[in-house]
Every structure is written in structure tokens, then in C-alpha cells.
């Protein structure tokens, strides 16, 4: 400095720090904040140096679905704005419709489709098949699976999640129609063999008839054999030995089971 040095006046200008963060909101859990970005600091009007892409990718991988992005919907982050310190991105839980044809999320087709089979085989007492009737009912189950919580859920009419208390819903009960007692020419009903221990069919052991039954997905398969004995015929002829063994009288023909007293 010298006597001729001019006076100097200098202003050093500082801009006020602006702060911003992004909150990720779970709309299906009462707008709970499930993730916060690191707080960003910068000058007003300067572009914020944070992209939601990576965090959104992690969240969608974990079952979330983007509903509304108020931060960078087109991939371009906003500029620092003194009026906005928190930006919000809204997400919902992804939901899968689980069916036998779409057995996702750990379910298998056999978990969602049950086949109940009733087989009635008519046989003679030597093991020969006389006839067979097979009645098959297929029940299908479906539900809605929350990909975030891993639970079955109930939905509202608009498709949004109502609650976390869902369950697999099965197709309606079906009726197994009654089968009356059967007759086969040359055979007489003998007895019934129930081959499946868990069968709940109403079997008439005295005739072989089977009553109607309501079928559900938990109804056990049934295998039943209705046994018939082959008719044995016998008659008594009265012989006149003094008239060249002429048959002078015949009893009525008797029919019955082999080994049974006439």
C-alpha cells in the first residue's frame, strides 16, 4: 500500500444452503414413509443431484408398484426450491391373482386345484367286473397375494387392498347324485366292500345303493366295490321208476348263491 493506493471495497457473497430430500410413501400402509433419500444440499435454482431410479428399482424388486412420482417423473430431477424441502414418491403394494393357471408366489397348481373322485365298481364274487361308474369333481381355488407382505389380501371394488386377511376361495360345493341299487341279469346282490378308509359315502350295505353327498375340496376320494354272486339254479324232479323214470312232478326252480342252503 502507498499514499497513492486507491481505496477498495469488496463484497463476498454467499448463497443460503437449500436442503431437499425424497420420501417414498407406502399408500397401502397409511402413507408410511418406507424410505428416505440422503438429504441433498445446494444453491437455489441449482439442479438437485439425486436420481430416484436406483431406489425405485430396489422397491419394485421387493414387490412395490409406482403410483405417483412427484420428484423426477420423467427422469429429470428438479432444482432446489425454497418452497419445497421434501419431495414424495407414492407406491402401492403389487398384487398377484393366484389361480391354478397362475400358481405364483410359492403356490403350486396342486395347492389350488383339488380333484375328488368317487369310483363304484360292480363285480361278481369271482372278481369279474360287471360295470364301473366314476364321478369326478374338480375344485379350483384363487386368492390375491400381496407381493410386499407375503400375505393373502382382500381387495376393494376398485382393486386396491382392503386388508391383509385374505384366503384362498374355492369353487362352490357340488353334489354327488345318489345311485340306486343296481340289478344284473343272472346275479344277486351280495355285499359292499369300501376300499378307501376315509370314504364318507352313505352306502346301504343291504342293497348296494349309495346316497347323495355334498362334495367339497376336502372330501376324500372314495373307492367302493359292490359285489354280486352269480345265480345258482336248482329244482327237484319227482321220478316214477315204475313208468320208465318218468318225471311226474317238478318243484319250482330255486335261485340262490353258491353254498347257500336251498
C-alpha positions as CSV (number, residue, x, y, z in Angstrom):
1,X,0.0,0.0,0.0
2,X,1.2,3.6,-0.7
3,X,-0.2,7.1,-0.5
4,X,-1.5,6.7,-4.0
5,X,-3.2,3.3,-3.4
6,X,-6.9,3.6,-4.1
7,X,-9.5,2.6,-1.5
8,X,-11.0,-0.9,-2.1
9,X,-14.5,-2.2,-1.1
10,X,-15.2,-5.9,-1.8
11,X,-18.3,-7.9,-1.1
12,X,-18.0,-11.7,-0.7
13,X,-21.4,-13.2,-1.5
14,X,-22.7,-16.5,0.0
15,X,-25.9,-18.2,-1.1
16,X,-28.1,-19.7,1.6
17,X,-27.9,-23.5,1.6
18,X,-31.1,-25.2,0.3
19,X,-31.9,-28.7,1.5
20,X,-34.1,-31.3,-0.1
21,X,-34.9,-34.9,0.4
22,X,-37.1,-37.5,-1.3
23,X,-39.6,-39.6,0.8
24,X,-41.0,-42.9,-0.5
25,X,-44.6,-43.3,0.6
26,X,-46.4,-46.7,1.1
27,X,-50.1,-45.8,0.3
28,X,-51.2,-49.3,1.3
29,X,-49.8,-48.8,4.8
30,X,-51.4,-45.5,5.8
31,X,-48.9,-43.4,3.9
32,X,-46.0,-44.7,5.9
33,X,-42.6,-43.4,4.9
34,X,-40.7,-46.6,3.9
35,X,-37.5,-44.9,2.6
36,X,-35.8,-41.6,2.6
37,X,-33.1,-40.4,0.3
38,X,-29.9,-38.8,1.7
39,X,-30.5,-35.1,2.4
40,X,-29.3,-33.0,-0.6
41,X,-27.8,-29.6,-0.2
42,X,-27.3,-26.9,-2.8
43,X,-28.0,-23.5,-4.1
44,X,-31.4,-22.2,-5.0
45,X,-32.1,-22.8,-8.7
46,X,-29.4,-25.4,-9.0
47,X,-30.5,-28.9,-10.1
48,X,-30.7,-31.5,-7.3
49,X,-28.1,-34.2,-7.7
50,X,-30.2,-37.2,-6.8
51,X,-32.0,-39.7,-9.0
52,X,-34.8,-41.9,-7.8
53,X,-34.0,-44.6,-10.3
54,X,-31.9,-47.0,-8.2
55,X,-34.1,-46.7,-5.1
56,X,-37.3,-47.2,-7.2
57,X,-35.7,-50.3,-8.8
58,X,-35.0,-51.8,-5.3
59,X,-38.5,-51.1,-4.1
60,X,-40.2,-52.5,-7.2
61,X,-38.0,-55.6,-7.0
62,X,-39.4,-56.1,-3.5
63,X,-43.0,-56.0,-4.7
64,X,-43.9,-52.3,-4.8
65,X,-45.6,-50.7,-7.8
66,X,-45.1,-47.0,-8.5
67,X,-48.3,-44.9,-8.3
68,X,-47.1,-41.3,-8.5
69,X,-43.7,-39.7,-8.7
70,X,-43.7,-36.0,-7.6
71,X,-39.9,-35.8,-7.8
72,X,-38.5,-36.9,-11.2
73,X,-41.3,-38.5,-13.1
74,X,-39.5,-38.0,-16.4
75,X,-36.1,-38.9,-15.1
76,X,-35.1,-35.2,-14.7
77,X,-34.5,-34.1,-11.1
78,X,-35.9,-30.7,-10.1
79,X,-34.0,-27.6,-9.0
80,X,-33.6,-26.5,-5.4
81,X,-36.7,-24.6,-4.4
82,X,-37.1,-22.8,-1.1
83,X,-40.8,-23.7,-1.2
84,X,-40.1,-27.5,-1.3
85,X,-37.9,-29.3,1.1
86,X,-39.4,-32.8,0.8
87,X,-40.5,-34.5,-2.4
88,X,-42.7,-37.5,-2.3
89,X,-42.9,-40.6,-4.4
90,X,-46.0,-42.8,-3.8
91,X,-46.1,-46.5,-4.1
92,X,-48.6,-49.3,-3.7
93,X,-48.2,-53.0,-3.0
94,X,-48.1,-55.2,-6.0
95,X,-50.8,-57.9,-6.0
96,X,-50.8,-61.2,-7.8
97,X,-54.0,-63.0,-8.7
98,X,-53.2,-66.6,-7.7
99,X,-55.1,-69.3,-9.6
100,X,-54.4,-72.9,-10.7
101,X,-53.3,-71.5,-14.1
102,X,-51.1,-68.8,-12.4
103,X,-49.7,-70.6,-9.3
104,X,-47.1,-67.9,-8.5
105,X,-45.6,-66.7,-5.2
106,X,-44.7,-70.2,-3.9
107,X,-48.0,-71.8,-4.7
108,X,-48.2,-75.0,-6.8
109,X,-51.0,-76.0,-9.1
110,X,-52.0,-78.8,-6.8
111,X,-52.4,-76.3,-4.0
112,X,-55.1,-74.6,-5.9
113,X,-56.8,-77.4,-7.7
114,X,-58.4,-80.4,-6.0
115,X,-59.8,-83.4,-7.7
116,X,-62.3,-85.6,-5.8
117,X,-63.0,-88.9,-7.4
118,X,-65.6,-91.5,-6.5
119,X,-65.3,-94.9,-8.2
120,X,-68.0,-97.5,-7.8
121,X,-67.1,-100.9,-9.3
122,X,-69.7,-103.7,-9.6
123,X,-68.1,-107.2,-9.5
124,X,-69.1,-110.7,-9.2
125,X,-67.8,-112.8,-6.3
126,X,-65.1,-114.3,-8.6
127,X,-63.7,-110.8,-9.3
128,X,-65.2,-110.3,-12.8
129,X,-66.1,-106.6,-13.5
130,X,-69.8,-106.1,-14.3
131,X,-69.7,-102.3,-14.5
132,X,-68.0,-99.3,-13.2
133,X,-69.1,-95.7,-12.5
134,X,-66.7,-92.9,-12.0
135,X,-67.7,-89.5,-10.7
136,X,-65.1,-86.7,-10.8
137,X,-65.3,-83.2,-9.4
138,X,-62.6,-80.6,-9.9
139,X,-62.4,-77.7,-7.4
140,X,-60.4,-74.6,-8.1
141,X,-59.1,-72.1,-5.6
142,X,-58.0,-68.5,-6.1
143,X,-56.7,-65.6,-4.0
144,X,-54.9,-62.3,-4.0
145,X,-51.3,-62.3,-2.8
146,X,-49.6,-59.1,-1.5
147,X,-46.1,-59.1,-3.0
148,X,-44.7,-56.9,-0.3
149,X,-46.1,-58.5,2.9
150,X,-46.3,-62.1,1.5
151,X,-49.9,-62.4,2.7
152,X,-53.2,-63.1,1.1
153,X,-55.3,-60.0,1.0
154,X,-58.9,-58.9,0.3
155,X,-59.5,-56.3,-2.3
156,X,-61.9,-53.4,-2.6
157,X,-64.1,-53.0,-5.7
158,X,-61.6,-50.7,-7.2
159,X,-58.9,-53.3,-7.0
160,X,-56.9,-51.7,-4.1
161,X,-56.1,-53.6,-1.0
162,X,-58.8,-53.7,1.7
163,X,-57.0,-55.7,4.3
164,X,-54.4,-58.4,5.0
165,X,-56.9,-61.1,6.0
166,X,-57.4,-62.8,2.6
167,X,-57.7,-66.5,2.0
168,X,-58.0,-69.0,-0.9
169,X,-61.6,-69.1,-2.1
170,X,-62.7,-72.3,-3.6
171,X,-65.3,-73.0,-6.2
172,X,-68.8,-74.0,-4.9
173,X,-69.7,-77.3,-3.3
174,X,-71.0,-79.9,-5.7
175,X,-73.5,-82.8,-5.3
176,X,-72.7,-86.5,-5.8
177,X,-76.0,-87.8,-7.0
178,X,-77.5,-90.9,-5.4
179,X,-77.0,-94.2,-7.1
180,X,-79.9,-96.6,-6.6
181,X,-79.4,-100.3,-6.1
182,X,-78.3,-102.0,-9.4
183,X,-79.5,-105.3,-10.8
184,X,-77.6,-107.5,-13.2
185,X,-79.2,-110.4,-15.0
186,X,-78.1,-113.7,-13.5
187,X,-76.7,-112.1,-10.4
188,X,-77.9,-111.3,-6.9
189,X,-76.5,-108.6,-4.7
190,X,-74.2,-109.9,-2.0
191,X,-72.2,-107.2,-0.1
192,X,-70.3,-104.0,-0.3
193,X,-66.5,-103.5,0.1
194,X,-65.4,-100.0,0.9
195,X,-61.8,-99.8,-0.3
196,X,-61.0,-96.2,0.9
197,X,-60.8,-95.8,4.7
198,X,-61.7,-92.1,4.5
199,X,-64.8,-92.5,2.4
200,X,-67.8,-90.7,3.9
201,X,-70.3,-92.0,1.3
202,X,-73.7,-93.1,2.5
203,X,-73.6,-96.8,1.4
204,X,-76.6,-99.1,2.0
205,X,-75.0,-102.4,3.0
206,X,-78.2,-104.3,2.5
207,X,-78.8,-103.3,-1.2
208,X,-75.6,-101.6,-2.5
209,X,-77.4,-98.3,-3.1
210,X,-75.4,-95.2,-2.4
211,X,-76.9,-92.0,-1.1
212,X,-76.3,-88.4,-2.4
213,X,-73.4,-86.5,-0.8
214,X,-72.2,-82.9,-0.8
215,X,-68.6,-82.7,-2.2
216,X,-66.0,-80.1,-1.2
217,X,-62.3,-79.7,-1.9
218,X,-61.6,-81.6,1.4
219,X,-63.8,-84.6,0.6
220,X,-61.8,-87.8,0.4
221,X,-61.7,-89.9,-2.7
222,X,-63.9,-93.0,-2.5
223,X,-63.4,-96.4,-4.0
224,X,-66.3,-98.9,-3.5
225,X,-66.9,-102.4,-4.8
226,X,-70.4,-103.7,-4.9
227,X,-70.3,-107.5,-5.1
228,X,-72.8,-109.7,-6.7
229,X,-73.0,-113.5,-6.5
230,X,-73.8,-115.5,-9.7
231,X,-77.2,-117.0,-9.5
232,X,-77.2,-120.8,-9.0
233,X,-80.4,-122.6,-10.0
234,X,-81.8,-125.8,-8.7
235,X,-85.0,-127.8,-8.9
236,X,-86.4,-131.1,-7.7
237,X,-87.8,-133.6,-10.1
238,X,-90.0,-136.4,-8.9
239,X,-89.3,-139.7,-10.8
240,X,-91.8,-142.6,-11.3
241,X,-89.5,-145.6,-11.5
242,X,-92.4,-147.8,-12.5
243,X,-93.1,-145.7,-15.5
244,X,-89.7,-145.6,-17.1
245,X,-88.4,-143.0,-14.8
246,X,-91.0,-140.5,-16.0
247,X,-90.9,-137.1,-14.3
248,X,-94.2,-136.8,-12.7
249,X,-93.6,-133.5,-10.8
250,X,-91.2,-130.7,-10.8
251,X,-90.7,-128.2,-8.0
252,X,-90.5,-124.5,-8.7
253,X,-87.0,-123.5,-9.8
254,X,-84.9,-122.2,-6.9
255,X,-82.3,-119.5,-7.3
256,X,-79.6,-118.6,-4.8
257,X,-76.0,-118.1,-4.0
258,X,-73.4,-120.9,-4.3
259,X,-73.1,-122.6,-0.9
260,X,-76.3,-121.1,0.4
261,X,-79.0,-123.6,1.6
262,X,-81.8,-124.1,-0.9
